[in-house]
Each structure stands twice: as C-alpha cells, then as structure tokens.
Amino acid sequence: MKPLAPLLLSLLFLTSQTVLSFKREEFRNCHQTPFCKRSRSRSPGACTLTPHSISISNGDLTATLLSKTDDQIRPLILSLSVYQDGILRLKIDEDYDHPDPAAPKRRFQVPDVIVPEFESKKLWLHRLSTETVDGESSPSTVVYLSDGYDAVLRHDPFEIYIRDKKSGNQKLISLNSHQLFDFEQLRVKQEKQDTDNTEDSGSDDNWEERFRSHTDTRPYGPQSISFDVSFYNAEFVSGIPEHATSLALKPTRGPEVEKDSEPYRLFNLDVFEYLNESPFGLYGSIPLMISHGKEGRSAGFFWLNAAEMQIDVLGDGWDAESGIELVKQKRIDTFWMSEAGIVDAFFFVGPGPKDVVKQYTSVTGRPSMPQLFSIAYHQCRWNYRDEEDVANVDAKFDEHDIPYDVLWLDIEHTDGKRYFTWDPVLFPNPEEMQKKLAAKGRHMVTIVDPHIKRDDSFSLHKEATEKGYYVKDASEKDFDGWCWPGSSSYLDMVNPEIRSWWGDKFSYENYVGSTPSLYIWNDMNEPSVFNGPEVSMPRDALHHGGIEHRELHNAYGYYFHMATSNGLLKRGGGNDRPFVLSRAFFPGSQRYGSVWTGDNTADWDHLRVSVPMILTLGLTGISFSGADVGGFFGNPEPELLVRWYQLGAFYPFFRAHAHQDTKRREPWLFGEKNTRLIREAIQVRYMLLPYFYTLFREANTTGLPVMRPLWMEFPSDETTFSNDEAFMVGSSLLVQGIYTEQAKYASVYLPGKELWYDIRTGATYKGGKTHKLVASEESVPAFQRAGTIIPRKDRLRRSSTQMVNDPYTLVIALNSSQAAEGELYIDDGKSYEFLQGAYIHRRFVFANGKLTSTNLAPSSSSQSQFSSKCIIERIILLGYAAGPKNALIEPANQKVLVELGPLMLEGGRGSSVVTIRKPAVQVSDDWTIKIL
C-alpha cells in the first residue's frame, strides 16, 4: 500500500489535471539536467581523442580512438560504413573486449528501428587512401562515399566529414570540427569514490541525480555523449521534432542569444497546454536535422539514440574565442548531447531536400499505407458520454449533411479505466453501436493506453503480473506509478515476447465487444506517470535485459505503438491495414500509424504553430500527422474554430478533439452560417480524397511527406526559406492559413514563374510574387499550381466508404505552355493486396490540346488484380486559351461537348470554367481526349 502522503499528492494531481496549465518548474532545464550542464560547459578544442590502427574490417573502416591523456578508462571503437544513395554511418562504442578494465555491461543500442532491407544496401570497402587535405597539418583517411562525395577521417585533430568533390572538395557535413566530442564511459562504483568531479553539491552526485523530490540512481555513473555537427553552405536547419516552434530552428547559443537560453530538448513528455515558440521537448523525439541553403542544397544528420537528448543551434560568433581555425566556408554549427547510448549516426548528402527525406526513410522505413477511411474526417471528444450520445452525434452529422468517417471514444468508455473493457452502464451494447456506424460506412476508435490498472480482479493485470511482464523499479519490483486508473504498472514493450502477448489482446475473442470496424488510439505512451519525475517514468527503472529506462525512454512509446499496430494486423489475419494513432513517437513510427501534436490550446498562436509542427514531422518521415482541430484545451470562438477547420482540412490527419471541460463544439453548434462554413471546409477534404490518397501512396513508396514546406518544392527560392505559414499539399496545392482574428487581408507568397489558380474560383495569380488578398470568410487561400492535374470526387456522401464507386473529376491547371500532368492511385482502400499489384495507378498528361491517360502500374500475369468501374465524369480546364468546342475520345471515336460549367459543384460559387462534360471514360483504361 502506498504511504498516505504520496497517495494524497497523487489524487490531488489527478483531480487537478483539468485545470493545470503548463508549469515550467515541473520540468527540468539544462542546468538541472546533469549531462546537459556538464556538456554545455565544455570548450572548443577539449577533445583529446585520435584514431589509431585504421583498417578495413567486414567491409567497414575501423579504428581505435585513444586519448592523448590518461583519462580514458578503455579504448573506443569507431567504424564507418558506406551505403548506397550517399549514406554514411558512424558508430562509436566502448571496446568490450578490452580486458583492463572490462566494461560492467554493454551500452544500449536501439534495435528494431533500422529496416532490414537497408543493410542490404551496404557498399563493402576494399581499400583506404591516405592524403593530406589542403590546409590541414595532419593526414586523413579517405573512402569513397558516392559519385561526387568522399568520407574523410581526419587523424589529428580527430574529425569526420563529407566533402563534395563537385564543389572543389568543400565540406558538406562535419562531426567534431570544433573538438567538442566527449564520451563518458561506464563505471562501477567503488567503496571510496573520487568525488572531485561532481555535478552538483553532494558526494554521490556521479551515482545519482535529483530533481525536486525525486532521486534516480546511476549505477554505472555518468554515461553521456556529446559532439558538434556542422552543416556547410546552409542558410538554416530544421527537423528534430517535437517542439512548438518555427520550422527554421532558431539559435540557442551565441552572442545574440540570451545567456539563460535552453537547447532544443528531445525527451518524450506528457505536456499539457504546451508553450508556443519554445525549445521545450514534447511528446515525441526524432534526432534528425536537415540543413538547406542557396541553390537548393540540402544535407542531413541523424543520431539513432533513445536517451534524452539536448541540441544547441549555435549562432554566428559562438566560437569567436576558441582559437580553432576552420575552413572559411559558411556553415551552421550545432551541438548534440545525449544522456546515454552509443554514437550510431547517419550522414545524408542529399543533394536536394527530397533526397534527404528519401535517404532517411530508406534507413528507418517508409510510411505505412493508411486505410482510405482514416485520411477522411474524424470526430473526437473526451468523452462521448454513452451510446445515446454516440447515436445522437452520428445522426446530427447526417441531419446537417456533414460527412465524417470516424467517431472516437476516450478513457471514460471503459469499465473503471480498465482498457479492453466497456462501461456496462454507459456502453452496454458496444458491438451493436459499432455495427450501426459501420452500416453507414463509418468506423470507431477507442483508446488503449500503456498504464494497466493494478487491480487483482482485472485479468490483464493479473496475467501481466504472473508472467513478469511489467517494467521493474530500481529494486527489481514491478514499477508502480500513477495515471488515470490510479495505481498502475507499465508493460515492458521492449521485450518482443511481451509485444506479441499484447498483440493477442486485440483479437475479437480477447477484446470483447470489438468489431472489424474498431481501431485504436494509444495516448499517454511517453510514458506518462503522474507522480513520477517530470510526469514520467524514473530513469533508473529497469527493462528487459537490464536496460535502464534512461537508455531507451524516447523509444518506449514507439514500442507500444508497434505492438498495438501488429496486434491489429494479427487480428485482421494480416490483410487489414491497422489504424493506430500514437501521441509518443520515435524514428520508425511512420511504419506503424499516425501521430498528432498533442494537447494544444484553442488560441490563434496554436493554430499558427500547428503548421511548422506538422511540416517538421513530415520532414522526419512521419507523413500521417495533424493537430487537434479547434484546440484540445479551451473554448474557441466561432471564427477561430472555422479558420481551424478550413486549415485542418488540409492536414494529413484531420481530427477535431476537445477536453472534457470544454463546451461541446460539434460543427452544428455555432449558428447556421458557421455550420455552413465548417461543412464546406470538411467537404473540400472529401472532394480531394483521391488526391490525398495518391499522395499517401507516394509517401509509402518514396518517404516524401504529404504536407511539405514551400522550399521542398521550390528549393532555390530564398523567399520560401523562412515561410512556415503556408505549405504545399503534394506538389500541386499551396495553402495559406489565416492566423489572426478578424483578418481583412491575407498576404500570400506564390513561388515559381508560372500561374496559380484559386481552387474555389479559378482566379489566376502570378508566381514569384506576394499577393495581398481579401481574407474571405468562406475559406483560407488555397491554390492549384499551373502545370498540374488534380483528381477529385465531387459527389459528397456520408462517408468516404460510400464514395468508393463515385465518378472522378480531373482539374487541369494549364501552365504557360498549355500543358499539365498529374497522377491518380486507387486500390481497395483497406487490404494489403496492393503489395501484390492489386491497384490502379494512372498518369494524366495534357499537351497540344490532348489529354492522355497511361498506366504507371507494372504489368505482370502473376500479380493480383484490382478493377474499378469508376469513370471520369468531368474534366475541368483552368487557363485554357480557346473557347468551348467539342472533344474526341479515342479509341471509342466518340465526341463530347466542351462547355462552360462550375468549378465547384457544392455552393455553386465561382466563375464558370471550360469543362469537358461526361466523357465517361473508364478510370482504369488507356485513352485520349483531344479538343477539336
């Protein structure tokens, strides 16, 4: 039994969750984080390591790193591996074979993130060359990386960099050019420990760390790693989510930065009402940074490490007094610090931003292909009260002619916060409830969190206890923390046996009341522990294999997401694509489902910051992401809510969600005009579902995000570099949010030399200019890029499922050459048959007055087949120079009318545009339509 005082404190925390806002003092800053404080105090030039015994082993360059002084416990082993597509991998770890003294244990290396197929892309090194690079006083070992690039290991001082041979051997990325590398080695505490090098007051500070009322033991002493990474010829760096801040990362140290500024923190935390424009870490961590510069040049650096990380972006002049002479080349310096783990780092040469994302996702995996329903609109609230409430909300959507696909249930649907159960009074007939939704093509999502209620009558807890499946505390007893159910324990998902066991719990037999139309939401999986340090699990908790929680904290939610996703996959016999939303994330999370930006607030600043947050997630592999429309906390004014729907309709993941203490805010509760505006925003998403689904398939095959920064599509346009208020959806749509109350005008920069077409009116705007537009209440500014073709479905139904057999509209936005092109991808929207070739992939090209449809799918008699009876119902030509005529369809040899028609069927607003009506060609066939 817990002592009374902690129990009361925990209950107080639980009851106050609904009123607390962000409290900075609840969380550590760098000065209160021993490894960060220690690392930041180091000066350039402090590294004393040099490589020795450089050779080739198992296709890698290997070396032993030895210190010039006598402060090294045992040698470090370095290896450099070269992979296809210009990827360099660096590993540095302790030498566990060194007998004097031997390491007390092996440091944690993160498994299950790098995809197996990546290893097959390794290029085996056969020779090394030694040269003295221009301007350097010591020799370097050079290995071939890819055409135009070498990897260089500088001997003294120790440095690793990639040089671009096409640019006169200029550096592209370097590690340890400022000699800040430091690697604290594992130790065993002796009875009489030298305490001269303490981190804070107290003789045992090397062996424990304290924060507020919490103390975490450090049985192996400090074990942090830190180093500097420089990106050359870069104008800015971005990445390293999750932070509520700008897309281009601001300097955190330097002459122009406040002395008490904080690094960007990567430590998965349950943060409610997080601060805007803050480097504070949130729910997920991806240690990938991408640089970008003039002439469209990008490069990337990724450190696979699951411990807490802190990263400084160093402003110009930060090293003015260092005395280190570097190549006179423009650069952005960064400083990376981690509490534990090893160096397992990847360098990506680009050369463009899309190339970097492709290279990174070739290492950690491409995003999974979602089900069609999951990219439509989701309605969520903490909580829909009971089955009657669910039925009423569902009926109101139909009454107000608003489509939606998924209704969500939060924690209150369970029997006393016991997951996989239903409240017997509020939800006595869960299967019937789900089947009523499914009859309209709709789905349901229920929440399943990682904290398991410690209740001996709860079979899940009883079984987990008997099997020893819980994370242990430092004394090796089942860890007991507090979350929504009260006293809770947490499954040790690092163990594959436990993940498999957990997956079985999603079977229809085990999850009583679930049906095939039910999918899952993983919340609180950072993991959140209400009475833990920083609302998290203690760092000295123990996992499978004796791994300390400090070593893998940031990956805990990833493993939980993985186990849940694999459980749904198992439930569906391996042929039903899982949908699992996770709050915590890590590299590789894109393979298992979607994420969202957590507990945001109903204010204009959080609407605005949602864009760079989602863009950053896309750059780091997670395409399927979004922010709670309307804000989770607080009560949005109708104007804010409408603007959020108008922007959120273009998020990859489109869900409205609200806290239980907020007023009800379903779309029909704000008056007739606002209901219409929200309805039209949601309808735009449904109309564009074919385009979004095609983009999700592109993400699935290439890693490219659905929602993209402007500079990803226009990498040489410097005006786009600082613009994170607008974004691209794929390569064809540009969306500009409106982020201020009662805005009269919207300033929109449209890149490129070609025209842009307003998607609602067809009005044209020149590229390469900033346009001052009237801020219409009807929509946020959105434009189709000239030279593109976008597929739509204009017949709006109750749900996406009911739209499957509806006809398509093609919107052709012609460029100055009267040409355009685009793609359409179709499959069954739910199974994995597409992996056997059961899909339709068409390419549309308009040129010389003729539209051609050709097949992009590889043909093979052994592949599964997918057929569709859908036809093309309308073809809209924006910017077509000639007046209405006839068109000839081949090979059918059929004439159809070319006439003026509405651009948007719903609402009937906007100019009339040139339209080929009812060509009735099959979407799956080859054909041409020539305007006569």
N, C-alpha and C positions, 0 to 999 in steps of 0.2 A: 504494500500500500504506500502511496506517495505521502510524504510529510504534509501536514496541513497547510503550511505557508506556501510552498510551491503550488499546491493544488489550488489555493485561492487565487494566487497570481495567474495561474493558467486560465482559470474560469473567468477572471477579470479580462484577460486578453481576449478570450473567445467572445465575450459579450460586447467588448468594445470594438471588435473588428469593423462593425458597420459605421462607426463614426470617426475612426482614426484616419488621418491623412499622413502623408509622408513625413517621417521624423528622422532627420539626418543623424541624430545621436544614436539611433537604434543600429546604425551600420558603421562599420569601420572606415576610417580614411587611411591614406597611405602611411601616415605617421603612426597609426595604431596597428598597422599590419607589419609585423617584424621584417619579413623578407623584402617588402617594398621599401620600407625605411632604410634598410641596410643597402639594398641595391642602388637606390637613388643617391646615396651618399658617396658612391664610387666616382672617381675622377677619370677622365680620358687618359689612356696610357697605363692603366693599372694592371692590365693582363700581362702575365709573365710566362704564358704557355708558348711552346714552339713544337712543331711536328717533327718526329723522328721516325726512322725505319719505314719510309714511304715506299709502298709496293702495291702490286695488284694481287688481290685475293678474291676468289669466287666472282670474278668479273668486276670487282669494285676497287677503287683506290682506297687503301687503308693506311693509317698512320697512328703512331702513339704520340699523344700530347703530354709533354713533360714540362714541369715548371722550372724556370731558371733559379728559383729559390728553393728552400727546403720545406715549404708549407703544404706540400701535396701529400695526401695520405696514400694514394695508389695512382697508377697511370690512368689516363683516359684514352679510350679507343675511338678513333674517328674513322668514318667511312663515307665515301662519296659514290653515289650510284647515278648512272645516266639512263634516262628513259626516253622513249620516242616522244616526238612533238615538243622537244625543248624543255624537258623537265629534269631538274637536278634535285637529288635527295641527299641530305646531310644527316648523319646520325652520329651523336657523341654520347658515350655512356662510360660507366666505370669499367675497369678491367677486373672482371670477377675471377679470372684465373691467376691473378697476381697473388702469390701466397703470403706476402708480408706487408701489411696485414690484409686479411681477406675481408671482403665486404660482408656486413651482417645479414644482408638479404639483397635480392635483386630489386632495382628500381622498377617502377611500374611503366610498362609500355602499353599504350592504348591498343587493344585488339578490336576487331570487328568493324573497323571504320574503312580501311583501305580495301577496295573491292578486289577480288582475286584476279580479275582479268587485267588489272593494272600491272601486276607483277610480270605478266607475260610480255609486257612492252619494254622490259629491261634490255638495254644495249650493253653487251659484255665488253668491258675494256680489255684491250690486248697489249697496249703499250702506253707508257707515260713519256712526256717530254719535259726537259728542264730548260728553262730560259730565264734570263734576267730581263724583266719587263722594263721598258723605257722609264727612266726616272726613279726606279727602285734600286735600293742598295743591296738587296739580298736576292738569291734565286727563287724561282717559283716553279711549281709542278703544274703542267697544263694538260688538260684532257679535252678531247672533242666532245661537244655537247650536241650540237645540231648544225645544219648549214648556216654559217654566219656567226656562230656562237661557240666560245670556249668557256670551260670552267677552270678557274685558276686557284690553286692553293699556294698562297704566299707563305714562305717559311719564317722569316723574322723581320718584322713582327708578324705574328700569325694573323692571317686574313683569308677569307674565301670570297671570291667574287666571280660574276659572269661578265665577260667582255663581249662587246658587239663588234665583230670584225668588219662589218659593213660601214661602221661609223668611226673608222680609224682606231679600232681597239679601245673605244671608250667603255667605261664601266656602265653596266646596266643595273645590277643589284650587288651589294656587298654586305658581308657579315663580319663584324669586328674590325672595321676600318678605323674606329676610334679606340680600339683596345679596351673595351668595357666588358669583355667576356669574363664570366665568373661561374664556377661550378662547385657548389658546396657538396662535399662527399658524405655518404652515410657513415655514421659512427655508432659505437656502443658506449653508453655512459659508464665511466669508471667511478669507483668509490670516491676518489679525490679528483675532481674535475677542475681543470684550469678555467676560471671564470673571468679572466681578464677581458675577453671579448664578449661581453654581454650585450643584449639588445635593448634592455630596459633595466630598471632597478631590480635587484634580487639576484641571488647567486645561481639560481637554477633556470634562468631565462633561456638558455640554449636548449633546455629539455622540456619546456612547457611555454605556452603563450596564453595570455589572459586578456579578456575583453569584457568589460563591465563585470557581471557576476559569474562569468563562465571561465573555466580553465581547461585548455586542451593540452594533453601530454604530447611530447615529441620524443618517442622512444629512440629515434635514430638521429636526434639532433637536427639542426637546420640543414635543409637539402635543396635550397633554391638554385635556380639557374637564371642568368641574365646575360644579355648581349645587345649590341647595337646593330641595326639593319639600316642601310642607306639605299634610297631609290634615286637614281640619277636622271637628270633632264626631266624631272617631274614638276608639274605645276601644283598638284595636290595629291593626297592619298585618301582612300575611302575604304570601307569594309568594317571588320571587327565588330559585328553586332553582338549584343543588343544594347543600344543606347538611344535615348530620346534626344537626338541631336542632328545636326546638319549632315548632309551626305558627304561633303568635303570636310574631313576631320580638322578641327582647329588645333593650333599648337597648345601644348600643356606645360611646356617649359621653355624658357628663353627670356631675353631682355625685355620683351614686350608683354610678358605674361606675369600675372600676379604670383608672388612668391609662394602663397599657400595653395596654388592650383593643384588639382588632382589629376593623376593619369586616367586614361580610359581603363575601366575595370571590367574584367571578364570573370564573373563569379555568379553562377545562377542563383537568383534570389527571388523570393516572393515579395514583390514591392507593390504596395497599393498606392494609387494616386501618385505615380512617379513624376519627378520634376522634368519639365521641359528644358531643353538646352543644357543637359548635364552629362558629364562623362561617367556618371554612376552606372554600374552594371545592372542589368535587369534579368530577365527570365532565361535567356539562352546565351551561349558563347560559341563564336566561330572565330578562331585566331587566323583569319585570312585578311591580308591587306593588299589592296590594289592601288598602284600608282598610275597616274595619267598625266601626259604632258602635251606640249605642242606637237604638231604634225601627227596627232592621233596615236602617240606611242604609249603603250601600257605594259606593265610588268606586275608580278605578284609574288607574295611570300606567305607561306602557310606553315604554322607550327602545330603539329599534332600533339597536343598535351591537354590533359583533362583536369589539371590542378588549377587553382586560382591563378589568374594572370593579370598583370598590370602593364599598360603600354603607354609610353610617352611619345607624343609627336613633338619633336624639338624644333623650336622656332629659329629663324636665322640669327646667328651670333651666339648661340648657346655655348659653343666651344671656343669662343674667341681667345680664351686664355689657356687653352690646352697645350699649345706648343706642337701639336701634331700637324704635319703638313700633308694635306690631301691633294689629290688631283684637282686642278682648278676646273671643276665641272659642276654646274648647277645640280643641286640634289636636295632631297628631303631626308633628314635623319630621324630615326625612330629608335626607341629603347624598349626592349621586351624583357619582362621579369615574370618568372613563374615560381610558385612555392615548391614544386616537386617535379618528378618525372624525369624524362631524358630530353635531349635535343633530337627531335625527329622532324626535320624541316624540309620544305619543298620550295624550290625557286621556279617561277614560271616566266618564260621570256616573252610571252605574247606572240606577235608584236602589237596586236590590237586588243581592246577590252573584251571583245567576244572571244578572242583566242584564249585569254587568261581564264575566263569562266569555263570554257571547254576543257582547258588543261586541268583546272582544279576539280571539276566534276568527273574527269577521267580517273582521278585518284580516289575520290570519296563516293562516287556513284552519281548517275543521272537521276533526276527526279522521277518518282513513280508516276504512272499514268492514272489520273483520277477517274472515277466514275463520272458520267455526264451530269447526273443529278447534283453532284457535290460542287460543281462550279456555278450552280444557279444560286438563288437567294435562300438564305437561312434565317429563321425567326427563333430567337432565344431570349430567355429571361431567367434570372434567379428569383423566383421559380414559377413555372405554371403550376397552379395550386393542386389541381386534381383532374380527373378525367373529364369532368364537365367543363372546366376551364379550357382544356385542350380542344374539346369539341367546339366550344364557342369561338375560340380564336380561329380555328380552321374554317368554320362557317363564315366568319366575318371577312376573311380573305376572299372567299367566293362572292359574298354579298357585295363587296366593293370592287370586284373584278381586278384583284391584285394577285398576280401569280406568286407562288412560293413553292419550295421543294422539300424543306426540312424543318421540323419543329423539334426543339431541344428541351430536355429536362435536366435541371441542375440537381444538387445534392438532396433537396427535400423530397424527391420522389422515392427515396429509399426507405427501408424499414430501419429507422434509427441510425442512419449513416453507415449501414452495412451494405457495401457495394455488391452488386449482382442480386439485389432484392428489391421488392416494391412495397411501399407503404400499403398495408392491407385495407386501410380505410379510404385513403385518397386515390389509390390506384389498384383497385381490386381485380380489374379485368384488363391487364396490360396487352395481352395478345389481341383481344378484340379492338382495343384502342388503336393499335398499330395497323391492324388489317383495314380499319375504316380509312385511315390515311392512305394506305397502300392502294386502296380501290381508286383513289384519285391520282395515283402515280407519285404519292408523297412518301417521305421517309421520316424516321425519328432517330434522334441521337440522345443517348443517356451518358451521364458522367460516371467514370470509374477512376478514382484517384489511388495513389500508391499507399496511403496510410490505411492500415487494416485495424479495425476496432478490436481492442483487447477485451473480448467477451467470450468466456469459455463455452457459452451456448451457441456461438457463431461458428459454424462448421469450417469456414475458410480459415479463421484464426486458429482454431483447434488443430486443423491439419498442418498449417504452416509451422505451428509451434512444435508439433510432434516430429516433423521432418527436419527441423532445424533450419528453416528457410528464411529466417529474419536476419537483417543486419545486426551485428553484435555491438555492444558498447566496449569501451576500453578494457573492461574486466571480463569480456567474452560472454556476457549475458545478453539475452535478447534486448536490443535497444528499445526503450520505452519513451516515446515523445508524445507531444500533444498536438492534435489537429482537430478537424471538425467533429469527429466522434468522441473527442476526449482522449483518454489514454489509448495510444496507437503504437503499432510496430510497423516496420517497413521491410518489404520483401527485398532480398539481396539479388537484384536482377542482373548483376554482373555474372552470376553463375548460369550457364546455359541450361542446366538441368531445371533450375527454378523458372527460367523464362519459358521453357517447354511446358512445365506444370501449369504455369499461369495461363498460357495459351489455351489449354484444355478447358479452362473455366468459362470460355466464351461459347462452348458448344450449347446447342439448344437444350440438351439434357441437363447441363450444369447451370446455365443461366436461364432459370425457369421464368417464363413469361417473355422471353426474347423471340423475335421472328427474323426471317431473312431481310426485312426492311429496316432493321435496327442496326445502327452503327455507334461509334464510341468516341468519347471525349476524355482525354487524360489531362487533368488540371493538377496543380499543386505538386508537380513532379520534379521540382528543382533539387531536392525535395524540400517542401515547406514543413517546418517543425516550429510550432508557435512558441514553445518555451525553450528553444534552442538558441545558440549564439547567432545573432543576425537573422532570426526566424529561420534557421537552417539546422542541418544535422551537424553535430560536433565533428571536428576534423579528425579526432582520434577514434571514431567509430571504425569497426573492422568489417571487411567484406571477404568474400570467398578468396582463399589463397593468402590470407593475411594482409591483404591490401588495405592501407589506411584510407579513410574517406577523403582525407586531404588530397590524395593522389588522383582520385577519379571523380571528385564532386561534380564537375561540369558535365560528365557523361552519364550521370545517374538517370536523368530524365530521358536521355536518348535510349538507354537500355529498356526503360519502361515502355516507351513508345514502340520500340522494336518488338517487344514481347506481345504487346496488345495487337499490333498490326499482324504479326504472324499468327496470333490466336484467331483473328477474324479470317485470315487466309485459310487456316486449318478448318474453321467452321464451315466455310464455303467449298470445301473439297478441293481447294487450290485453284478454283476458277472464278472466284468472285473477288473483284478488286476491293481491298479494305478501304474504308474511310475512317481515319483516326486523327482527330485534332489534338495537338500537344501544345502545352504552354512552354515547357522547357525544350531546349534543342541544342544540338552539337553537330559538328561535321558528320555528314551521312544521314541526318534526319530527313533529308529530302527523299530518301528511298522509302520512307515509312508513312508519309502522310503530310498533313498541313500543320501550320502553326499560326498563331495570331499574336498581336503585340501586347496582350495582357490588359491589366486593369487601368485603362485610360480614363479620362475625365471629360465631361461634357463642356468643353470650352473650345474657343477658336484656335488657341495655340496647339491643343492636342489634335485637332483636325489637321492643322498645317503640318505638324511634325510626323503625322502618320505616313506622309508621302516619302520623306527620306528614310524612315524606318523600314518601310516595305521595299523600297528600292535597294537598300543595303542588303536585306535578306536575299533578294533576287541575285545580286552580285555574288553572294556567297553560297549559291546553289539552291536556296530554298525559294522556289518559284511560287508555291501554293501558300500564300500568306495574305493576311489582311488585318484590319483594325476594327474593333467593335464600333459599328456604325451608331452614332449618337452619343458615344462615350459611355463607359460602364458606370462610373460614378456620376452623380448629379442629375439635374433635370434640364435638358437642353431646351432653349427657347425654340419655337417652331422654325424660325429662319435657320438657326444652326442645324437643327435636325434635317431640314430639307436639303441644305447645302451638303450635309454629310452623306445623305442618300445619293445625291447627284454625283458626288465624287466616288463614294464607295461602290457604286455600280460598276466602276472600272477597276476596283481592286481584284486581284486574282481570287481571293477568298472573300465572299460577300455575305456578311452576317451582321444583323443587329442584335445587340445584347445589352442588358441593363442589370444593375444591382437591385437586390430585393427591397431596399429602402427608397428607391426612386419611384416616381409616379409612373403608372402604366403609360407606355408610349407606342402602342401598336399604330400602324400607319394611318388609321382612320380616326384617331382621337384628337386631331388638331384642326378641325374645320374642313369644309368642303374643298376650298382652294388648296390647302396643304395636302389633303388626301390625294387630290389630282396630281400635284407636283411629285409627290412620293411615288404614286402609281406609275407615272410616266418615267421616272428615273429607273424603277425596277423593270419596267417594260423594255427600256433601252438595253439592259443587261440580257434579257431573254431574247431580244431581237439579234443581239451579237453573239449568242452562244455558239453558233458554228465557227465564228472567227476565234473566240476564246478556246474552244476545244481543239482547233487546229494548232493554236499556239502552245497549248499544253502538250500536244504530241511533239512539237518542235523541242520543247523543254525536255521531254522524255528521251529524245534521241540525241540532242546536242548539249543539253545543260543550259541553254540560253534562257534567261528569265522571260516570263510573260510580260511583266511590267518593268520598264527599262529607263535608266537615265537618258536624257536627251543626248549626252555625249557618247553613249554607246552606239547610237545610230548616226551621229554626226561627230565623229571623234576628233576632227580637226577644227571644229568650230569653237573658238575660245569663249564665245558668248555663252555657250551652254555649260561651261565648266562649273560655274557657281549657281546654276539654276536647279534647285530641287523643289520648286513649287509646281512645276509642270513635269510631265512624264510621257513616255511612249508606251502604248499597248501594242506589243509586237513592233513591227517596222512600219505600220500603216496608219496608226491613230496617235494623235497628240492630244492630251487632256491637260487643261489648266484649272486648278482648283480656285475657288473663291474663299478667302480665309478671314475676311473682315465683315463685321456686322453692317448691314445697310450699305453695302458697296454700290457705288454708282457706276464705276468703271472697272474694267479688268485689263491689266497690262499683260499682253501675251507675246512672247518671242517665238517666231516661227522660223526654224532653221532652214538652210538649204537655199537653192536657187529656183526651185520650182514652186508652183502654187500650192495652196492648201484650201480645202473645201470644208465649210461648216457642215457637220454631219446632219444637222436638222434642217438647214435652209438651202444648202448648196452654194451659198455665197462664197466668193473666192477672195483669197488674201495672198499677197506676195510673200515669198520666203526671204530669209535674210533680213527681216525687219521686225521691230517691236510694234505691235498694234495696240492702240488704246480703244478698247471695245466697250460698248454699253453692257453693264452687268445685268443680263436678263434674269429675272426670277425663274424663268422656265427651265434653265439648265446651266451647268458650268460650260465654259467654252471647250469644244471638242472638234477636232479637225481631221479629215482624211487627207493623207499625203498624196499629191499628184503622182501618177505612175503606179498606183496600187489598185488591187481588186479585193474587195471585202465581201465574203459570203454572209448573208443574213437569213433569218426566218421571221417573216413579218406577221404570221398568224399566231396570235398570242393565246395560250391555253392556261389551264390552272397550274400546270407544272411542266417541267422540261420533258418528263416522260411521255406526256400526251402530245408533244410536238414532234416526236420521232419521225413520223411519216409525212409531216407537212412539207410543202414545196419550199424551194430556196429562192432568194433574191440575190443577184450579184450587183454590187455597186462598183462601177468602174470609174475611177477618178483619173482622167487623162492628163498627161504631162504636156510639155510644150511640143513634143513630137507626136502628139495624139496617140500615145501608147500607154499601156499599163499591164501589170501582171500580178497574180496572186495565187493562193493555194486553198484547197479545201480537203480536210481529213475527216473521214467518217468510219466508225466501227460500231459494234453493238452497244457501246457505251457502258459496259459493265464487266465483261469477262476478260480473260487473257488470250482469247482466240486470235487477237491481233498479232500476238507474237509468232503465230504460225502463218501469218499472211492474210488473215481474215479482216481485211479493211479496204477502203476505197481512198485513194489519195490522188487528187486531180490537180493539174496545173492549168491555169487560165492565162492566156496571153491575148491582148488586144493590140493589133498593129495593122496599119494600112486599111483601116475600116473593117477589119475582120477579127472576130473573137474565136479563139481555138481552145478546145478542151482536150488535154492529153493526159495519159496515165503516168503517174510517178511511182506507182507500186510495182515492185519486181514481180514478174510473172513466173510461176512455177506450178507444174501439174500436181506436185506433192503438197502444196500449201492448202490450208483451209480456205474456204471461200466465204466471202461476205457479199450479200447482194442488197440493193436498195431500190425501191420503186419510186423514190423521190424524183421529182422533176424540178427544172428551173422554171419558176413562174414569172419572174420579171427580171429584166436586165436594164439597169439604170446607167446612163452615160452622162457623167458630170464633165462639163467642159468640151462637149462635142461641138465642133465648129459648124457643121452643116445642119439644116433644118430637118424636120421629120420626113422620113421616107419609108420604103419597105426594106425588109431584110430577107435574105435567102438562107435557109437552113440546109446544110449538107451533112450526111448523104441523103437525107429524106427528100431533098428537092422540094421544099415547102416554103412558101412565102408567108411572112407575118408582118403586122403593122409596126411601124416606128412612129410613136406619137408622144405628146406631152402627157405627163402623169405626175402624181405627188411623190416627193422624195420619201416622206414618212406617211404610212397609211394611218397610223394612230394620231388622232387630233387634227389631221388634215392641214396643218400649218406648213408654211414654207413655199418656196417657188415651185412651179411646175418644171419638170426636168425631162430630157429626152429619155424615153422608155421603150424598150422592145417588150411588148406585152404578149404573154402566153406563148413563148417559144416552145414550151412543153418538151424540151429535150431532157433525156434521162441524165441524172447527175453522174451516173457511173459510166457513161458512154463517151467515145470519141466523137466529136462533131465540130463543125464550124458554122458560124453565123456571120454572113457578110452583109453589110449595109449597102443597099443599091442606090 
